Amino acid sequence: MIFPKPLRRICIVILIVSPLALHGQDPLLNTAGTWTYNPSWYNPAITGSKDFNSINFTYATGEDYYSMILNGDTRLVKKIKGYYNIPDHYSYRNIGIGYYLFNRSSEDISTTGFKASGSYHIKLDENSMSFLSIGLSLQATMNKFSYVPDMESPDSTILKTSYDPNVDFGLYYYSPSFYAGISATGILEGFLPDDSIYYGHEERHYHFLTGYKFVLFRPLNLLIEPSVIFSVSDTTFNNFLKRIHPMLKIYIDNFCLGTYYYDRDRISLFFRYNYPGFYIGGFLAVSRKSPYYKSVPSIELSAGINLSYNKSRQYKRFHW
């Protein structure tokens, strides 16, 4: 199989940057596994790009935190009146909407919030196979945190509460095989309290995502999907090579298996199995330098329901 030059370049980039990927901190309100199946958190323009209505629940836990996320994603439809012997049917609109309800807790801080996303999808060809979408999300977050201002008096713990509105913006191009997106999250950077030194707020982050699906054996729906994620903040922009993270997904009919190299000190593995109408998935990251009983692994479990399983005009078993 001979690949076009742009596709060969993507694979070459993945091979080159893999040994360069160093430890990096993702935005605080989510986990590394969010990139695997919920990238619309980082780019609201991805909302509605899959042409189905889904509800998803994710639980994640790590060494010093746990988090829960309930989110939904849909592409709006319109009813088209049939005529003669042709029944009524539905056609997808250009608008996608989504939401996130989330909670993340650690020893010193608890964060609860809501994010609502909207996107507009512009058709780029007559066959409705390629789109360019623009997305915007609005977020409201409540943070409860505690700290001890005087280490000599541990009983003088101070409790604080802050409310942070924020905005995300993104652009996303997608076709049946190739996709690429760029976005900015935490644009407002939050409104810090007076004691901001104790408060781990969301920094403004910039993200770039691109990938390609290669069909290896169509009768088994066997595909591989290499991709690259670039995520940087205002304070880490001068060291952007360390913020490049490759990902690889392998699809076999209803099953998806992959790895996300986001931390050179951790080995990660994730999977997802799509049943008719719903799915289950998991994400696991373990330390390479210490046994599991000394370093708590990061574990993420997810499940979702596809409420429009038979309505997707581009439905493939591996599509969602």
C-alpha positions as CSV (number, residue, x, y, z in Angstrom):
1,M,0.0,0.0,0.0
2,I,1.4,3.4,-1.0
3,F,0.4,6.3,1.2
4,P,0.3,9.9,0.2
5,K,3.0,12.2,1.4
6,P,0.9,13.9,4.1
7,L,0.0,10.6,5.7
8,R,3.6,9.3,5.7
9,R,4.6,12.5,7.4
10,I,2.0,11.9,10.2
11,C,3.5,8.5,10.8
12,I,7.0,9.8,10.7
13,V,6.2,12.5,13.3
14,I,4.7,9.9,15.6
15,L,7.8,7.8,15.4
16,I,10.1,10.8,16.0
17,V,8.3,12.4,18.9
18,S,7.6,9.2,20.8
19,P,11.0,9.2,22.6
20,L,10.8,13.0,23.1
21,A,7.4,12.9,25.0
22,L,8.1,13.8,28.6
23,H,6.0,14.1,31.7
24,G,3.3,16.7,31.3
25,Q,0.4,17.9,33.4
26,D,-3.0,17.9,31.7
27,P,-5.7,20.4,32.7
28,L,-6.8,19.8,36.2
29,L,-10.5,19.0,35.7
30,N,-10.0,15.9,33.7
31,T,-7.7,12.9,33.2
32,A,-5.4,11.5,30.6
33,G,-8.1,9.1,29.5
34,T,-10.3,12.0,28.4
35,W,-8.3,12.3,25.2
36,T,-9.1,8.8,24.2
37,Y,-12.9,9.0,23.8
38,N,-14.0,12.4,24.9
39,P,-11.8,14.9,23.0
40,S,-14.7,17.3,22.7
41,W,-13.8,18.3,26.3
42,Y,-10.7,20.0,24.8
43,N,-12.2,21.1,21.5
44,P,-15.9,22.0,21.5
45,A,-16.0,21.9,17.7
46,I,-15.8,18.1,17.9
47,T,-19.3,18.2,19.5
48,G,-21.8,16.5,17.2
49,S,-19.2,15.4,14.7
50,K,-20.2,11.7,15.1
51,D,-23.8,12.1,14.0
52,F,-25.4,10.3,17.0
53,N,-27.0,11.1,20.3
54,S,-25.0,9.6,23.2
55,I,-25.0,9.7,27.0
56,N,-21.7,8.8,28.7
57,F,-20.5,8.2,32.3
58,T,-16.9,8.1,33.4
59,Y,-15.3,7.4,36.7
60,A,-11.6,7.9,37.2
61,T,-9.2,7.4,40.1
62,G,-5.5,7.9,40.7
63,E,-2.9,8.3,43.4
64,D,-4.4,11.4,44.9
65,Y,-7.7,12.1,43.2
66,Y,-11.0,10.7,41.9
67,S,-13.4,12.2,39.4
68,M,-16.8,11.6,37.8
69,I,-18.1,12.9,34.6
70,L,-21.6,12.7,33.0
71,N,-21.8,14.0,29.5
72,G,-24.0,14.0,26.5
73,D,-23.4,14.7,22.8
74,T,-25.8,15.0,19.9
75,R,-26.2,16.3,16.3
76,L,-29.6,18.0,15.9
77,V,-31.9,16.5,13.2
78,K,-34.9,17.7,11.3
79,K,-37.9,15.7,10.0
80,I,-38.4,15.5,6.3
81,K,-41.9,14.8,5.0
82,G,-42.2,11.8,2.7
83,Y,-44.4,11.6,-0.3
84,Y,-46.3,8.8,-2.0
85,N,-44.9,5.5,-0.7
86,I,-41.8,7.1,0.8
87,P,-42.1,7.4,4.6
88,D,-40.9,10.4,6.6
89,H,-37.2,10.4,7.5
90,Y,-34.7,12.5,9.4
91,S,-31.8,14.6,8.1
92,Y,-29.0,16.0,10.2
93,R,-28.7,19.7,10.8
94,N,-25.5,21.6,11.0
95,I,-25.7,22.1,14.8
96,G,-24.2,19.9,17.5
97,I,-24.7,20.4,21.2
98,G,-23.2,18.7,24.3
99,Y,-22.8,19.1,28.0
100,Y,-20.6,17.9,30.9
101,L,-21.4,17.6,34.6
102,F,-18.2,16.9,36.5
103,N,-16.7,16.5,39.9
104,R,-13.0,16.1,40.8
105,S,-11.8,15.7,44.4
106,S,-8.4,15.4,46.0
107,E,-7.1,15.9,49.5
108,D,-7.0,19.7,49.4
109,I,-9.5,20.7,46.7
110,S,-12.9,19.7,45.3
111,T,-14.1,21.0,42.0
112,T,-17.7,20.7,40.7
113,G,-19.0,22.3,37.6
114,F,-21.0,22.3,34.4
115,K,-19.9,22.8,30.8
116,A,-22.2,23.4,27.8
117,S,-20.9,23.1,24.2
118,G,-22.3,24.1,20.8
119,S,-20.9,23.7,17.3
120,Y,-21.7,24.6,13.8
121,H,-20.7,22.1,11.0
122,I,-20.0,23.5,7.5
123,K,-20.3,20.9,4.7
124,L,-17.3,21.0,2.4
125,D,-18.4,18.5,-0.3
126,E,-21.6,17.5,-2.1
127,N,-21.5,14.0,-0.6
128,S,-21.5,15.3,3.0
129,M,-18.3,13.5,3.9
130,S,-16.0,16.3,4.8
131,F,-16.9,19.1,7.3
132,L,-15.3,22.1,9.0
133,S,-16.8,22.9,12.4
134,I,-16.6,25.8,14.8
135,G,-17.3,25.3,18.5
136,L,-17.7,27.2,21.7
137,S,-18.3,26.0,25.3
138,L,-19.2,27.9,28.4
139,Q,-18.1,26.5,31.8
140,A,-19.1,27.3,35.4
141,T,-17.0,25.8,38.2
142,M,-17.1,25.9,42.0
143,N,-13.9,25.1,43.8
144,K,-13.6,24.3,47.5
145,F,-10.1,24.1,48.8
146,S,-8.3,24.2,52.2
147,Y,-4.8,25.1,53.3
148,V,-2.8,25.8,56.4
149,P,-1.2,29.3,56.3
150,D,1.0,28.6,59.3
151,M,2.7,25.2,59.2
152,E,3.5,25.5,63.0
153,S,-0.3,25.6,63.7
154,P,-1.8,22.8,61.7
155,D,-5.2,23.3,63.4
156,S,-5.6,26.7,61.7
157,T,-6.9,25.2,58.5
158,I,-8.6,27.8,56.2
159,L,-11.5,26.8,53.9
160,K,-12.1,28.8,50.7
161,T,-14.6,28.7,48.0
162,S,-14.2,30.3,44.5
163,Y,-16.5,30.4,41.4
164,D,-14.8,30.4,38.1
165,P,-16.6,31.0,34.8
166,N,-14.6,30.1,31.6
167,V,-14.8,29.8,27.9
168,D,-13.3,27.3,25.3
169,F,-13.1,27.7,21.6
170,G,-12.1,25.4,18.8
171,L,-12.0,24.6,15.1
172,Y,-12.2,21.0,13.7
173,Y,-11.9,19.5,10.3
174,Y,-13.0,15.9,9.8
175,S,-13.7,13.4,7.0
176,P,-14.2,9.6,7.0
177,S,-10.4,9.0,7.4
178,F,-8.6,12.2,8.3
179,Y,-9.2,14.7,11.1
180,A,-7.4,17.7,12.6
181,G,-8.4,20.3,15.2
182,I,-7.1,23.3,17.1
183,S,-8.6,24.8,20.3
184,A,-8.0,26.9,23.3
185,T,-9.4,26.0,26.8
186,G,-9.6,28.0,29.9
187,I,-9.5,31.2,27.9
188,L,-10.4,33.4,30.9
189,E,-7.9,31.6,33.1
190,G,-10.4,31.8,36.1
191,F,-10.8,34.6,38.6
192,L,-8.3,33.8,41.3
193,P,-9.0,34.4,45.0
194,D,-6.7,36.5,47.2
195,D,-4.9,33.4,48.4
196,S,-4.2,32.2,44.8
197,I,-0.9,30.6,45.8
198,Y,-2.9,27.8,47.4
199,Y,-5.4,27.4,44.6
200,G,-4.6,25.2,41.6
201,H,-6.8,26.9,38.9
202,E,-7.1,26.0,35.3
203,E,-4.5,27.6,33.1
204,R,-5.2,28.6,29.6
205,H,-4.2,25.7,27.3
206,Y,-3.8,25.4,23.6
207,H,-4.4,22.0,21.9
208,F,-3.8,20.5,18.5
209,L,-5.0,17.1,17.5
210,T,-4.6,15.2,14.2
211,G,-4.9,11.6,13.1
212,Y,-5.7,9.3,10.2
213,K,-7.6,6.0,9.9
214,F,-5.9,3.3,7.8
215,V,-8.0,0.4,6.6
216,L,-6.0,-2.8,6.8
217,F,-8.6,-5.5,6.2
218,R,-12.1,-4.4,5.4
219,P,-14.0,-7.7,5.9
220,L,-13.0,-7.7,9.6
221,N,-13.2,-3.9,9.9
222,L,-9.6,-3.9,10.9
223,L,-8.1,-0.4,11.1
224,I,-5.3,1.4,12.8
225,E,-5.6,5.1,13.8
226,P,-2.3,6.8,14.7
227,S,-2.7,10.4,16.0
228,V,-0.7,13.1,17.7
229,I,-1.8,15.4,20.5
230,F,-0.1,18.7,21.2
231,S,-1.1,20.4,24.4
232,V,0.6,23.5,25.9
233,S,-0.1,26.3,28.3
234,D,1.1,29.9,28.5
235,T,3.8,28.9,31.0
236,T,5.0,25.8,29.0
237,F,4.9,27.2,25.5
238,N,8.7,27.6,25.4
239,N,9.2,23.9,25.9
240,F,6.6,22.7,23.4
241,L,8.5,19.6,22.1
242,K,7.9,18.0,25.5
243,R,4.1,18.5,25.1
244,I,3.7,16.3,22.1
245,H,1.9,13.0,22.9
246,P,1.3,10.2,20.3
247,M,-1.7,7.9,20.5
248,L,-2.5,4.7,18.6
249,K,-5.9,3.0,18.3
250,I,-6.6,-0.4,16.7
251,Y,-10.1,-1.3,15.6
252,I,-11.3,-4.8,15.1
253,D,-15.0,-4.7,14.3
254,N,-16.7,-3.7,17.6
255,F,-13.5,-3.7,19.6
256,C,-11.0,-0.9,20.0
257,L,-7.6,-1.2,21.7
258,G,-4.9,1.4,22.1
259,T,-2.2,3.2,24.0
260,Y,-1.6,6.9,24.8
261,Y,1.9,8.0,25.4
262,Y,1.3,11.0,27.6
263,D,4.0,10.3,30.3
264,R,7.4,8.7,29.8
265,D,7.2,7.3,33.3
266,R,3.9,5.5,32.7
267,I,2.6,2.8,30.4
268,S,-1.0,3.2,29.4
269,L,-3.6,0.9,27.8
270,F,-7.2,1.5,27.0
271,F,-10.0,-0.5,25.4
272,R,-13.6,-0.1,24.3
273,Y,-16.2,-2.5,23.2
274,N,-19.4,-1.4,21.4
275,Y,-22.5,-3.5,21.9
276,P,-25.7,-2.8,19.9
277,G,-26.7,0.5,21.5
278,F,-24.2,0.9,24.3
279,Y,-20.5,0.5,25.0
280,I,-18.1,-0.1,27.9
281,G,-14.5,1.0,28.1
282,G,-11.5,1.3,30.4
283,F,-8.2,3.2,30.7
284,L,-5.2,2.0,32.8
285,A,-1.8,3.8,33.4
286,V,0.9,2.1,35.5
287,S,4.3,3.3,36.5
288,R,7.3,1.8,34.7
289,K,9.7,2.5,37.7
290,S,7.9,1.0,40.6
291,P,5.5,-2.0,41.3
292,Y,1.8,-1.4,41.4
293,Y,1.6,-1.8,45.2
294,K,3.9,1.2,45.7
295,S,2.6,3.4,43.0
296,V,-1.2,3.6,42.6
297,P,-2.2,3.2,39.0
298,S,-4.6,5.5,37.2
299,I,-7.8,3.7,36.4
300,E,-10.7,5.0,34.4
301,L,-14.0,3.2,33.6
302,S,-16.6,4.4,31.2
303,A,-19.9,3.4,29.8
304,G,-22.3,5.0,27.3
305,I,-25.6,4.6,25.4
306,N,-26.1,5.5,21.8
307,L,-29.7,6.6,21.6
308,S,-29.6,6.9,17.8
309,Y,-28.0,3.6,17.0
310,N,-30.0,3.0,13.8
311,K,-30.1,6.7,12.6
312,S,-26.5,7.5,11.7
313,R,-26.2,8.0,8.0
314,Q,-22.5,7.2,8.1
315,Y,-22.8,4.3,10.6
316,K,-19.9,1.9,10.9
317,R,-19.3,-0.4,13.9
318,F,-16.1,1.4,14.7
319,H,-17.5,4.9,14.1
320,W,-18.4,5.6,17.7
